[in-house]
Each structure stands twice: as structure tokens, then as C-alpha cells.
């Protein structure tokens, strides 16, 4: 398999060195039929888009994966990343594993299958997050817990509390945190507008993504 070059993050400025980027790539891709993180779109694996965003804005980039086979595939396309395995607590597992490994004060989170996320979006999320314990995007009144920025210690404490009570969903953590939100009006000012939240769950979603990139909104 072709190896793809990422940016060199070693020259990041001091504020950027306070941030960790965490890409969630542990899903089994049951609706897609294959491992989504390495599915090709416009000549490269989907996961490289959020990885590049985080390399520009952070001092370390972590990928949370779902096991040995996924790790083998990921190492072929993004060997520069730090890898952690989900800790078996369901959808919350990748977040817990990533936040435990993170060494920076703030953690940016993105799924591997949302390739229109941008540097501009996460700069704005970082700016807003520092007013509280984090900032997540919110569309049509629903907050998305896996597209956002969190204060590491606050999120980890909240997530561990949720997991200890049997919780498994990332959304359950949000009510335990003092958060601000990035709503539709602000999202429309970002590259791709609200379409930046488009995720790829099925082959049909991938077709729509490629058509959008080819034709524009």
C-alpha cells in the first residue's frame, strides 16, 4: 500500500504544543462493509484529512483504533501517529484510551470518517473552548460529542464517572461538563459550511461526498 506523507508538526508554535489531536478510528464499519478509515476518497484515505488538520494545530496526534488488524492497516498509511487501542467500553472506549494517552492540556477530537473538517473550524473551537471546559459543534439543537475540543482533565474525569456507572455513549459525558457550543450560524462561516459535518457511513455516503467535492455545494 502507498504510504502518504503528513505534515511535520515539530515546528508547531508554543500555543499549538498545548494541544493534542485525537482521531477516532475504532469503528468496525459494518454499514460500509470495510474498514472506513482507509477507504479512498479523492486519491487518499479518509483518515488523512483530520490527521492533517490536527498536525497543523497540535503537538501530538493520536489515533484510537479497534484492534490488531486495524492497527496494521493504519500504520501503513499514517506511521507518524501515536496509536492507542479502544479499552472495551463501547463507543466511549476510544475517547477514554485517547485522553489517557494525551499529554497536552487540551484535546481536539474528530472521527476518521468526517473528511470536510478544517483547520479553521478547530481554531474556532479551540478559541471558544478556553472559556469553559470545552466546545463542541451543535447542529439543529443536537451537540456532537466527537467533533470538539475539551480540557483533558475535565473530560477524562467526566468520562470515567460515566463509564463507572455503566454509560457507554460519548453524548452522556456532555452533561457532566461546562461546555460552550458552536452552532449553525458559526458553522456556516467555516469552509464547506454545515456540510463540514458530513460523515461517511455507507458507500452511498462516499458517492455523495465525492460528488460534493467534484461539483461544490
C-alpha positions in Angstrom: 0.0 0.0 0.0 1.2 3.5 -0.7 2.5 5.5 2.2 1.1 9.0 2.5 3.1 12.0 3.8 1.7 14.1 6.6 2.9 17.5 7.7 5.8 17.9 10.0 4.3 19.0 13.3 7.6 19.5 15.1 7.7 23.2 14.2 4.4 24.0 15.9 4.2 27.2 17.9 4.1 27.2 21.7 0.2 27.5 21.9 -0.2 24.6 19.5 2.1 22.5 21.6 -0.6 22.6 24.3 -3.0 20.7 22.1 -3.4 17.0 21.4 -5.4 15.8 18.3 -7.4 12.6 18.8 -8.8 10.8 15.7 -11.4 8.1 16.5 -10.9 5.2 14.1 -12.1 2.1 16.1 -15.4 1.5 14.3 -15.9 -1.8 12.6 -17.6 -0.2 9.5 -20.5 -2.7 9.5 -22.7 -0.4 7.3 -19.8 0.3 5.0 -18.6 -3.3 4.7 -14.9 -2.4 5.0 -12.6 -0.5 7.4 -13.7 3.1 6.7 -10.6 4.9 7.9 -8.6 3.8 4.9 -11.3 4.0 2.3 -10.1 6.1 -0.6 -11.7 9.5 -1.4 -10.1 11.8 -4.0 -6.9 9.7 -4.0 -6.2 9.2 -0.3 -7.6 7.5 2.8 -10.4 9.3 4.6 -8.4 9.4 7.9 -5.7 11.6 6.4 -8.0 14.7 6.3 -8.5 15.1 10.1 -4.9 14.0 10.7 -3.6 16.9 8.6 -5.8 19.3 10.4 -4.6 18.2 13.8 -0.9 18.1 12.8 -1.2 21.8 11.9 -2.7 22.7 15.3 -1.2 20.3 17.8 1.9 19.0 19.4 0.9 15.3 19.2 -1.7 13.3 17.2 -3.2 10.1 18.5 -5.4 7.6 16.6 -7.7 5.3 18.6 -8.2 2.0 16.8 -10.2 -1.2 17.4 -7.6 -3.9 17.4 -4.6 -5.5 15.8 -5.8 -5.7 12.2 -6.9 -2.0 12.2 -3.6 -1.0 13.7 -1.7 -2.8 10.9 -3.7 -1.0 8.2 -3.3 2.4 9.9 0.4 2.1 10.3 0.8 1.6 6.6 -0.9 4.9 5.8 0.0 7.1 8.8 3.0 5.7 10.6 3.8 9.1 12.2 0.8 9.0 14.6 0.6 7.7 18.1 -1.7 4.6 18.3 -3.9 3.5 21.2 -6.5 0.7 21.4 -10.1 1.1 22.5 -10.5 0.0 26.1 -13.6 -2.2 25.5 -16.1 0.3 27.0 -18.2 0.6 23.8 -18.3 3.9 21.8 -16.7 5.7 24.8 -13.7 3.4 24.7 -11.7 5.3 22.0 -12.1 8.6 23.8 -11.0 7.1 27.1 -8.0 5.5 25.6 -7.0 8.6 23.7 -7.5 11.0 26.6 -5.5 8.7 28.9 -2.6 8.8 26.4 -2.8 12.5 25.7 0.0 14.6 27.3 -1.4 18.1 26.4 -3.8 20.4 28.3 -6.4 20.4 25.5 -7.6 17.6 23.3 -9.2 18.1 19.9 -11.5 15.2 18.8 -12.6 14.1 15.4 -14.0 11.0 13.8 -12.0 9.4 11.0 -14.9 9.4 8.6 -15.7 13.2 8.5 -13.3 14.5 5.9 -14.5 18.0 5.4 -13.4 19.2 8.9 -11.0 22.1 8.6 -8.2 23.9 10.4 -10.4 27.0 10.5 -13.1 25.0 12.3 -10.8 23.7 15.0 -9.1 27.1 15.5 -12.5 28.4 16.3 -13.4 25.5 18.6 -10.1 26.0 20.4 -10.7 29.7 20.9 -14.2 29.1 22.3 -13.3 26.1 24.4 -11.0 28.1 26.6 -14.0 30.0 28.0 -15.1 26.8 29.7 -14.2 23.1 29.8 -14.7 22.6 26.1 -16.6 23.4 23.0 -18.5 21.1 20.6 -20.4 21.7 17.4 -24.2 21.7 17.7 -26.5 21.3 14.7 -30.3 21.6 14.9 -30.0 21.7 18.6 -28.0 18.4 18.9 -24.5 18.6 20.2 -21.9 16.3 18.6 -19.5 15.0 21.3 -16.9 13.7 18.8 -16.3 17.0 17.0 -15.0 19.3 19.5 -12.2 20.4 21.9 -12.0 19.5 25.6 -9.9 20.3 28.6 -8.2 17.0 29.1 -8.5 16.5 32.8 -12.2 17.7 33.0 -13.2 15.4 30.2 -11.3 12.4 31.5 -12.9 12.8 35.0 -16.4 13.1 33.5 -15.9 10.1 31.1 -14.6 7.9 33.9 -17.6 8.8 36.0 -20.0 8.0 33.2 -18.2 4.7 32.4 -18.2 3.6 36.1 -22.0 4.0 36.1 -22.3 1.7 33.1 -22.5 4.5 30.5 -21.1 3.8 27.0 -22.2 6.7 24.8 -19.9 9.8 24.4 -23.0 12.0 24.5 -23.6 11.0 28.1 -20.4 12.8 29.1 -21.5 16.2 27.9 -24.0 16.8 30.8 -21.1 16.5 33.2 -19.1 19.3 31.7 -19.3 23.1 31.5 -19.3 23.5 27.7 -19.9 26.2 25.1 -21.2 25.3 21.6 -20.6 26.2 18.0 -24.0 26.4 16.3 -25.3 26.7 12.8 -24.6 30.4 12.3 -20.9 30.0 13.2 -20.6 26.7 11.2 -21.8 28.5 8.1 -18.8 30.7 8.3 -16.4 27.8 8.1 -15.1 26.1 4.9 -17.9 23.9 3.4 -20.4 25.5 5.8 -22.6 23.0 7.8 -21.6 20.4 5.2 -18.3 20.1 7.0 -20.1 17.7 9.4 -20.8 15.3 6.6 -19.8 11.8 7.7 -19.3 8.7 5.6 -21.2 5.7 7.0 -22.1 3.8 3.7 -20.8 3.5 0.2 -23.7 5.8 -0.8 -22.3 8.5 1.6 -18.9 8.2 -0.1 -20.5 8.7 -3.5 -22.3 11.8 -2.2 -19.0 13.1 -0.7 -17.1 12.6 -3.9 -19.9 14.3 -5.9 -19.9 17.2 -3.5 -16.1 17.7 -3.8 -16.4 17.5 -7.6 -19.3 19.8 -8.0 -19.3 22.0 -4.9 -22.4 23.0 -2.9 
